[in-house]
Amino acid sequence: MENFRKESDLLGELNVPINAYYGVQTQRAIDNFKISGQLLSSYPEFIKGLAFVKKAAAKTNYELGLLDEDLYFKIAEACDEILLGKLHEQFPVDMIQGGAGTSINMNANEVIANRVLEKLGKNKGEYEFCSPNDHINLSQSTNDAYPTAIKMGLLQMNATLVQKLESIVVAFREKGKQFHDVIKMGRTQLQDAVPMTMGQEFEAFAATLEEDISKLNNNANLFVEVNMGATAIGTGINAPVGYATLCAKNLAEITGYPVVSAPDLVEATPDTGSYVIYSSAMKRLAVKLSKICNDLRLLSSGPRAGLSEINLPPMQPGSSIMPGKVNPVIPEVVNQVCFKVIGNDLTVTFAAEAGQLQLNVMEPVLSHAIMENIHFLCNALDTLRDKCVVGITANKEVCLNMVKHSIGIVTALNPYIGYKQSTKIAKEALETGKSVYNLVLEQSLLSQEKLDEILDPVNMLKPHNK
């Protein structure tokens, strides 16, 4: 057993790997929660959130006279190392767990304590010199430290998501400029509507996604309100007077976020409203993104028997039986990511609703669902941009030909010959196969010069006077 050290807790002794910075409670979580396979170490921003919280708590305890200077500085040093990306492999707890996040909080407490012990020249596990509970968790409970760490992690992750979103907005907007002169038919209910440019279509993709940047940021701003100092249920038991306000101030200084203490800590401790509304913003983004991918798949359908208005970059052979087939695999995979995001939002809703009395014990699955969604969306946005959007080309002649042969252009005649007469022309064109243009001239409804002006596709792209 030379590869292990013995540690003990309420339930007795347990072997812990001798070189591990985590301790007995983390080891119990490893043994108990083999659930998702997604570990805390998979989410570095969350680990950094824990380090932010523990550093701010230590600073507050030091300033209030509860920690001596040497111990405080060493705790802060250990937290800074974690913030630099060190020791992240020492966070092996499954993201989905029972206990309302206690295992994750204790994982952080134990790793920091054992790193401090090293700095003090002591052995791992000699907790009489630096205790995970009495020093690292001083003036805290899982019920305030854990949700605050989640929020600090989500603020970091949101910044990354927004950057990815901004990048694909730029890509769609560039395509909008590139396709500004490609005349095509717009469609409603999958039927011909009126002409537009492909540039307008792609600019609309950019605009609809751009709207979600402010939505994500505004909802993420709710994460700056924290319940540090609430301890177990919001009453602040075991925390000194002034701790909550001072800890929030210190956390703001350490993170650079405008962190504030919640006005009612009893209310804030079980409240998960900020998670619900942020998750809903991601669902909104997913719904829009999936619709865009549906459009890209439709517009590129073919190559001979579909719309074939655009070409997506070919990424891989599309069939094990049909030679030459290439499928729109990138929009397809992004569609599937969006379905996952929408499903995870429902998980967040159920988890938030499941709170009882002074605590919501379902925050592990709730936080995992949100963080997984951000991770998936970041990868999906990059993939869609780099492997699809930037390489899209337009089939300009195909698009123009559809406009010339479409009955939908008859809409432009309404102000000149009336809706009823336009309807007759449309019906006859459909039944006979004749063009709208020729039927109007045959029936002497307009002069050729006026008809050419009205049915010029360029004149149907924006409002103009009769």
C-alpha positions in Angstrom: 0.0 0.0 0.0 3.0 2.3 -0.4 1.3 4.0 -3.3 -1.5 5.2 -1.1 -2.0 7.3 2.0 -4.8 6.9 4.5 -7.2 9.7 5.1 -10.4 9.7 7.3 -13.7 11.4 7.4 -17.1 10.9 9.0 -17.4 7.4 7.4 -14.0 6.2 8.4 -10.6 5.7 6.7 -10.0 5.5 2.9 -7.0 5.0 0.7 -6.0 8.0 -1.4 -3.3 7.9 -4.1 -0.1 9.1 -2.3 0.7 11.7 -4.9 -2.9 13.0 -5.3 -3.6 16.6 -4.2 -7.2 15.7 -3.6 -8.2 13.9 -0.5 -10.7 11.5 1.1 -13.9 13.3 0.2 -12.9 13.6 -3.5 -11.9 9.9 -3.5 -15.4 9.0 -2.2 -16.9 11.0 -5.0 -14.7 9.2 -7.5 -16.0 5.9 -6.2 -19.6 7.0 -5.9 -20.4 9.0 -9.0 -19.4 7.1 -12.2 -22.2 8.8 -14.1 -21.5 11.0 -17.1 -17.8 10.4 -17.8 -17.5 14.2 -18.0 -15.2 15.3 -15.2 -14.7 18.6 -13.5 -11.3 18.6 -15.2 -13.2 18.9 -18.5 -14.3 22.4 -17.6 -11.2 24.5 -16.9 -13.3 27.7 -16.5 -15.3 26.1 -13.7 -12.0 25.1 -11.9 -10.8 28.6 -12.3 -14.1 29.8 -10.8 -13.5 27.7 -7.8 -10.0 29.2 -7.5 -11.4 32.7 -7.7 -13.9 32.0 -4.9 -11.3 30.3 -2.6 -8.8 33.2 -3.1 -11.5 35.8 -2.4 -12.7 33.9 0.6 -9.1 33.6 2.0 -8.5 37.3 1.4 -11.7 38.2 3.2 -10.9 35.9 6.1 -7.4 37.4 6.4 -8.7 41.0 6.3 -11.2 40.1 9.1 -8.5 38.6 11.2 -9.5 34.9 10.8 -6.4 33.7 8.8 -2.8 34.5 9.6 -0.8 36.2 6.9 1.5 33.3 6.0 -1.4 30.9 5.5 -3.4 33.4 3.5 -0.5 34.2 1.2 0.1 30.5 0.5 -3.6 29.8 -0.1 -3.6 32.7 -2.6 -0.5 31.3 -4.3 -2.1 27.9 -4.6 -5.2 29.5 -6.1 -3.1 31.5 -8.5 -1.4 28.4 -9.7 -4.8 26.8 -10.5 -5.8 30.0 -12.3 -2.7 29.5 -14.5 -4.0 26.1 -15.4 -1.9 24.0 -13.0 -3.3 21.0 -11.1 -6.4 20.8 -13.2 -5.9 17.1 -13.5 -6.5 16.9 -9.8 -10.2 17.6 -10.3 -11.5 14.1 -11.3 -15.0 14.3 -9.9 -18.0 13.6 -12.2 -19.9 16.7 -13.0 -23.2 15.0 -12.2 -23.3 14.0 -8.6 -25.5 13.9 -5.5 -24.8 16.2 -2.6 -25.6 19.6 -4.1 -22.0 20.1 -5.2 -20.3 19.2 -1.9 -17.9 16.8 -3.7 -16.7 19.6 -6.1 -16.4 22.1 -3.3 -14.3 19.6 -1.2 -12.3 18.7 -4.3 -11.2 22.3 -4.5 -10.7 22.6 -0.7 -8.5 19.4 -0.6 -6.4 20.3 -3.6 -5.7 23.8 -2.4 -5.0 22.5 1.2 -2.5 19.9 0.0 -0.7 22.4 -2.2 -0.4 24.7 0.7 1.0 21.9 2.8 3.7 21.3 0.2 4.5 25.0 0.4 4.8 24.7 4.2 7.1 21.7 3.9 4.5 19.3 5.2 3.2 16.0 3.8 -0.1 15.7 1.9 -2.9 14.9 4.4 -1.3 16.6 7.4 -4.4 18.7 7.7 -3.7 20.0 11.2 -1.4 22.6 9.5 -3.8 23.5 6.8 -7.3 22.0 6.7 -9.7 21.7 3.7 -12.6 22.5 6.0 -11.2 24.8 8.7 -9.0 27.0 6.5 -9.8 26.7 2.8 -13.6 26.5 3.5 -13.5 29.0 6.4 -16.6 31.2 6.6 -18.1 29.2 3.7 -20.5 26.4 2.8 -20.8 24.4 -0.4 -24.2 26.3 -0.7 -22.5 29.6 -1.3 -19.0 28.7 -2.6 -20.3 26.2 -5.2 -22.9 28.3 -7.0 -20.6 31.3 -6.9 -17.9 29.3 -8.6 -20.4 28.1 -11.2 -21.3 31.7 -11.9 -17.6 32.8 -12.2 -17.0 29.9 -14.6 -20.1 30.8 -16.7 -19.0 34.4 -17.0 -15.7 33.2 -18.5 -17.4 30.7 -20.8 -20.0 33.2 -22.0 -17.2 35.5 -23.2 -15.8 32.7 -25.3 -19.2 31.8 -26.7 -19.9 35.4 -27.7 -16.5 35.6 -29.4 -17.4 32.5 -31.5 -20.8 34.0 -32.3 -19.3 37.3 -33.4 -16.9 35.5 -35.7 -19.7 33.6 -37.5 -21.7 36.8 -37.8 -18.8 38.3 -39.6 -18.5 35.3 -41.9 -22.2 35.4 -42.9 -22.0 39.2 -43.4 -19.0 38.8 -45.7 -21.0 36.3 -47.8 -23.9 38.8 -47.9 -21.5 41.3 -49.5 -20.1 38.7 -51.9 -23.6 37.7 -53.0 -25.1 41.2 -53.2 -25.8 41.0 -56.9 -27.1 37.4 -57.0 -30.8 37.7 -57.9 -32.9 34.8 -56.7 -36.5 33.9 -55.6 -37.5 34.3 -52.1 -39.9 31.6 -50.7 -42.6 31.3 -48.2 -44.1 28.0 -47.1 -41.6 26.4 -49.6 -43.4 28.1 -52.5 -42.2 30.9 -54.8 -42.7 34.3 -53.2 -40.9 37.3 -54.6 -37.4 38.1 -55.8 -34.6 39.0 -53.5 -30.8 38.8 -53.5 -28.8 36.1 -52.0 -26.9 38.9 -50.3 -30.1 39.9 -48.5 -30.6 36.3 -47.4 -27.1 35.9 -46.0 -27.2 39.3 -44.4 -30.4 38.2 -42.6 -28.5 35.1 -41.3 -25.9 37.5 -39.9 -28.5 39.9 -38.4 -30.5 37.2 -36.6 -27.5 35.7 -35.0 -26.1 39.1 -34.1 -29.2 39.8 -32.0 -28.2 37.0 -29.7 -24.9 38.5 -28.7 -26.7 41.1 -26.5 -29.1 38.6 -25.2 -26.4 36.3 -24.0 -24.4 39.1 -22.5 -27.4 40.7 -20.7 -28.4 37.4 -19.2 -24.9 36.5 -18.2 -24.8 39.8 -16.3 -27.1 38.2 -13.8 -24.3 35.9 -12.7 -22.5 38.8 -11.0 -24.9 38.7 -8.1 -23.5 36.1 -5.6 -24.4 34.7 -2.2 -21.0 34.4 -0.6 -21.5 34.8 3.1 -24.8 33.0 3.0 -23.1 29.8 4.2 -25.6 27.0 4.7 -29.1 28.6 4.0 -28.5 32.3 3.7 -28.5 33.2 7.4 -24.7 33.6 7.4 -24.1 31.1 10.3 -20.3 30.7 11.0 -19.5 33.8 8.9 -18.3 37.0 10.6 -20.2 40.3 10.4 -19.4 42.1 7.1 -18.1 39.0 5.4 -20.7 38.9 2.6 -20.1 42.4 1.4 -16.3 42.3 1.7 -16.1 38.9 0.0 -18.1 40.2 -3.0 -15.8 43.2 -3.2 -12.7 41.0 -3.1 -14.1 38.7 -5.7 -14.8 41.6 -8.0 -11.2 42.8 -7.6 -9.8 39.4 -8.3 -11.9 38.5 -11.3 -12.5 41.9 -12.9 -16.3 41.2 -13.0 -18.6 43.7 -11.2 -19.6 41.1 -8.5 -22.1 42.2 -5.9 -23.6 40.6 -2.8 -27.2 39.5 -3.2 -29.5 41.8 -1.2 -31.3 38.8 0.3 -29.0 35.9 0.9 -31.9 33.6 2.1 -33.6 34.2 -1.3 -30.4 33.9 -3.3 -29.2 30.6 -1.9 -31.9 28.4 -3.5 -32.5 30.7 -6.4 -31.6 29.4 -9.9 -33.3 32.0 -12.0 -30.2 33.3 -13.5 -29.3 29.9 -14.9 -32.8 29.4 -16.3 -32.8 32.7 -18.3 -29.2 32.2 -19.5 -30.0 28.7 -20.7 -33.1 30.1 -22.5 -30.9 32.5 -24.4 -28.8 29.6 -25.6 -31.9 27.7 -26.6 -33.0 30.8 -28.6 -29.6 30.8 -30.3 -29.8 27.1 -31.0 -33.3 27.4 -32.6 -32.1 30.2 -34.9 -28.8 28.4 -35.7 -30.7 25.2 -36.6 -33.1 27.0 -38.8 -30.2 28.5 -40.7 -28.7 25.1 -41.2 -32.0 23.8 -42.5 -31.9 26.7 -45.0 -28.3 25.9 -46.1 -29.3 22.3 -46.6 -32.3 23.2 -48.7 -30.5 25.8 -50.8 -27.7 23.4 -51.6 -30.0 20.5 -52.4 -29.3 18.7 -55.6 -27.0 18.9 -57.5 -29.4 18.1 -60.3 -32.8 17.5 -58.8 -32.9 20.1 -56.0 -32.7 23.9 -55.6 -28.9 24.0 -56.1 -28.8 27.7 -55.5 -25.6 27.4 -53.5 -22.7 25.0 -53.1 -21.4 23.9 -49.7 -17.8 22.9 -49.4 -17.5 19.1 -50.0 -16.2 17.5 -46.8 -16.5 13.8 -47.3 -18.0 11.1 -49.5 -21.7 10.8 -48.7 -22.6 7.2 -49.3 -21.4 3.7 -49.0 -23.6 2.6 -52.0 -24.3 5.7 -54.1 -21.1 6.8 -56.0 -20.4 10.5 -56.2 -22.9 11.5 -53.5 -21.7 14.4 -51.2 -23.9 15.3 -48.2 -24.2 18.6 -46.2 -22.6 17.0 -43.2 -21.6 20.2 -41.5 -25.1 21.8 -41.3 -26.3 18.3 -40.3 -24.0 18.0 -37.3 -24.8 21.6 -36.2 -28.5 20.7 -36.4 -27.8 17.9 -34.0 -25.9 20.1 -31.6 -28.9 22.4 -31.5 -31.2 19.6 -30.7 -28.9 18.7 -27.8 -28.9 22.3 -26.6 -32.7 22.5 -26.6 -32.9 19.2 -24.7 -30.4 20.4 -22.1 -32.4 23.6 -21.6 -35.3 21.4 -20.6 -33.0 19.7 -18.1 -32.1 23.1 -16.7 -35.8 23.8 -16.3 -36.6 20.6 -14.5 -33.5 21.0 -12.2 -34.4 24.6 -11.3 -38.0 23.6 -10.5 -36.8 20.8 -8.3 -35.4 23.1 -5.6 -36.9 22.6 -2.2 -37.1 25.0 0.7 -33.7 26.7 1.4 -31.6 24.9 -1.3 -31.6 23.5 -4.8 -29.7 20.2 -4.7 -29.9 19.7 -8.4 -27.3 22.4 -9.3 -24.8 19.7 -10.5 -26.9 18.5 -13.4 -28.1 22.1 -14.0 -24.6 23.5 -14.3 -23.4 20.6 -16.3 -26.2 21.1 -18.8 -25.4 24.8 -19.3 -21.6 24.2 -19.5 -22.0 21.3 -21.9 -24.3 23.6 -24.1 -21.7 26.3 -24.2 -18.9 23.8 -25.1 -21.0 22.3 -27.8 -22.1 25.6 -29.3 -18.6 27.0 -29.3 -17.4 24.0 -31.3 -20.4 24.0 -33.6 -20.1 27.7 -34.4 -16.4 27.3 -35.2 -17.1 24.2 -37.3 -19.9 25.8 -39.2 -17.9 28.9 -39.9 -14.6 27.3 -40.9 -15.8 24.2 -42.7 -19.0 25.5 -44.3 -19.9 29.2 -44.4 -16.6 30.7 -45.6 -16.5 28.2 -48.5 -20.1 28.7 -49.8 -20.4 29.6 -53.5 -23.5 30.7 -55.4 -24.9 29.3 -58.6 -25.8 32.7 -60.0 -27.3 31.5 -63.3 -29.5 28.9 -61.6 -30.9 31.5 -59.3 -31.6 34.0 -62.1 -33.2 31.4 -64.3 -35.6 30.5 -61.4 -36.6 34.1 -61.1 -37.3 34.5 -64.9 -39.5 31.4 -64.9 -41.3 32.0 -61.6 -44.9 32.8 -61.4 -44.1 34.6 -58.1 -43.0 37.8 -59.9 -46.7 38.4 -60.7 -46.9 40.0 -57.2 -45.1 43.0 -58.6 -48.0 43.7 -60.9 -50.6 44.1 -58.1 -50.2 47.9 -57.9 -50.7 48.2 -61.7 -53.3 45.7 -62.8 -54.9 44.8 -59.5 -54.8 41.7 -57.3 -57.7 40.0 -59.1 -56.2 40.4 -62.6 -52.8 39.3 -61.3 -54.4 36.2 -59.8 -55.9 35.3 -63.2 -52.5 35.8 -64.9 -50.8 33.6 -62.3 -53.4 30.8 -62.7 -53.2 30.9 -66.5 -49.4 30.8 -66.4 -49.5 27.8 -64.1 -52.1 26.0 -66.2 -50.6 26.7 -69.7 -46.9 26.9 -68.9 -46.7 30.4 -70.5 -44.7 33.1 -68.8 -46.2 35.9 -66.8 -44.4 38.3 -69.1 -45.9 37.0 -72.3 -49.5 36.7 -70.9 -49.5 40.3 -69.8 -48.4 41.4 -73.3 -50.9 39.1 -75.0 -53.8 40.5 -73.0 -52.5 44.1 -73.6 -52.6 44.8 -69.9 -49.4 46.9 -69.9 -47.0 48.2 -72.5 -43.8 46.2 -73.0 -41.7 49.2 -71.8 -43.7 49.5 -68.6 -43.7 45.7 -68.1 -39.9 45.5 -68.5 -39.5 48.2 -65.9 -41.9 46.5 -63.4 -40.6 43.0 -63.8 -36.9 44.0 -63.7 -35.8 41.9 -60.7 -33.7 44.8 -59.4 -36.8 46.9 -59.0 -38.5 44.2 -56.9 -35.8 44.1 -54.2 -36.9 47.1 -52.2 -39.7 49.6 -51.7 -40.2 52.1 -54.5 -42.9 54.5 -55.7 -45.4 53.5 -58.3 
